[in-house]
Amino acid sequence: MAEDDPGILVSTAWLAAHLKDPDLRVLDATMFLPGVDRDARAEYEQQHIPGARFFDIDDISDNRSDLPHMAPTTEKFMSRLRAMGVGDGHQVVVYDTHGLFSAARVWWLFRLMGQRHIAVLDGGLPKWLAEERPVEDMAPIIRDRHMTVRRQNQMVKDVTQVSAASKLGDHTILDARSAARFRGEAPEPREGLRKGHIPGSLNVPYTELLNDDGTMKDVAALRAVFDAAGADLSQPVITTCGSGTTAAIINLALERIGVLDHALYDGSWTEWGAFPTLPVATGDA
């Protein structure tokens, strides 16, 4: 592992300086929303940061669930990562081709599995390419390494727990979807879902946490976003979104400003919006 712990976000300059560290592992965690005609794995195979492995979020998930890319079992996570040559003693840096989108989901997933040495590349592949840093199309050489996993159950919430939190008001629930989707004014990208949001939740569109170049805003600016949303960060926080992907960007932002009591609702609106017996709110609150 690199001697200078990079924390939860690394700059492109940091990654470039450490790219040849023997215990660094880089992951391309790109995924696209339903209806987007792009193939993340094919794009990875065409070009990726040197040495990067492809982390398939849909594959490394609980395929027994009808919901998309739910967190996998610890056994599946360990076996998939071992096959990718990622394990104990590695500093992992994850990125995506959006800037900062699905990479945060993989950061959260590693943390759920008890992994601490996991960071997101700030600005992702777009910033890396804009700075004319190297890419390649070669597959990395894989050497197995064992990974010790200790699942942190407090970092994930199910529908029953979120329903209770919504009724009791003892958690701050933050929704990362766009304002139009939160208010119920725009259709959901997945068919069959009701429009609106979890009663009592607040809207923090993930785009408001990012700069124009896809990097995450600084601590002061992040705090201002949460303040503007009316978020009480003295309570435990639950994040949600469409399918548990962009919610993790809020978790990453909370971690950056020192708010550590946060969890992610894995089923998110794909689950809540499909249950006719669960209440739905529309409008701003």
QUIRAKA-V342510 format. One record per backbone hydrogen bond with DSSP energy under -1.0 kcal/mol. NH is the residue of the N-H (numbers start at 1). CO is the residue of the C=O. If there is no record, write none. Layout:
[[NH CO] [NH CO]]
This chain:
[[10 120] [15 11] [16 12] [17 13] [18 14] [21 18] [24 21] [25 91] [27 93] [28 53] [29 95] [36 33] [38 36] [43 39] [44 40] [45 41] [46 42] [47 43] [48 136] [52 49] [53 26] [55 28] [57 55] [60 56] [61 59] [62 70] [63 61] [65 62] [77 73] [78 74] [79 75] [80 76] [81 77] [82 78] [83 79] [85 82] [86 81] [88 146] [90 87] [91 23] [92 117] [93 25] [94 119] [95 27] [106 102] [107 103] [108 104] [109 105] [110 106] [111 107] [112 108] [113 109] [114 111] [115 110] [118 116] [119 92] [120 8] [121 94] [122 10] [124 121] [125 96] [127 123] [128 124] [129 125] [130 126] [131 127] [132 129] [133 128] [136 48] [150 113] [152 112] [155 152] [156 153] [157 264] [162 158] [163 159] [164 160] [165 161] [166 162] [167 163] [168 164] [169 165] [172 236] [174 238] [175 202] [176 240] [182 178] [183 179] [185 180] [186 180] [194 273] [197 281] [201 198] [202 173] [204 175] [206 176] [208 205] [209 206] [210 207] [211 215] [214 211] [217 209] [222 218] [223 219] [224 220] [225 221] [226 222] [227 223] [228 224] [229 225] [230 227] [231 226] [233 231] [235 232] [237 261] [238 172] [239 263] [240 174] [248 245] [249 246] [251 247] [252 248] [253 249] [254 250] [255 251] [256 252] [257 253] [258 255] [259 254] [262 260] [263 237] [264 155] [265 239] [266 157] [269 241] [270 242] [271 267] [271 268] [272 268] [273 269] [278 275] [281 197] [283 183]]
